Amino acid sequence: MQQPDLSLFDNSWYSPGRSLAVRVLWHLVGSPIVRWQLLPFSSVRRFILRCFGAKVGHGVVLLHCIRVKYPWRLSVGNYSWIGEDVWIDNLVEVRIGANACLSQGAYLCSGNHDWSDQSFGLQAFPIVLGDGCWVGARALICPGVEIGQSGVAAAGSVVTKSIPAFEIHAGNPAHFVKRRIFRETVSCSADRVPEYSNSGPPS
């Protein structure tokens, strides 16, 4: 019976997308600034990521200790949130839509190995997170997964298959739980605000 032989591993087909000099500069300068725990400003993180080729929209919130493999293969839509300790392991493209949320410790893993290959060959597939989706704390998003508009991967989920729009998936492996239905927004106009006497609102 054959056994894995890692001495046969060959990823010469793979291209990181930038020169060695740019990758070294990112790992020695750019990444440490983005990850710096004492840096309170998302604006600085947005600037650094853009300097290294990331497409980062307006109002994106980037908290400390975020790890990004290759910023030139990352795009984030307007007003999305990326929480503490999120790891974006983007060997290939990772696209995050607008108004999306990645909670603490979420892991976006775009690379894998072929377990049926004796040389443990590298595989890499893009990850796409749609507008308004939510990846819960400590959730794992596997290579090739797409989460549709407003889809949810619950905390701690291991997502191996794509999640359709407006569906909530949870568990290991993640499975359908229910539809995501938003409550209607009720406007409160001035003529609907109750008036109270000096004694305050009714008890």
Secondary structure, 3 states (H helix, E strand, C coil): CCCCCHHHCCCCCCCCCCCHHHHHHHHHHHHHHHHCCCCCCHHHHHHHHHHCCCEECCCCEECCCCEECCHHHEEECCCCEECCCCEEECCCCEEECCCCEECCCCEEECEEECCCCCCCCEEECCEEECCCCEECCCCEECCCCEECCCCEECCCCEECCCECCCEEEECCCCEEEEECCCCCCCCCCHHHCCCCECCECCC
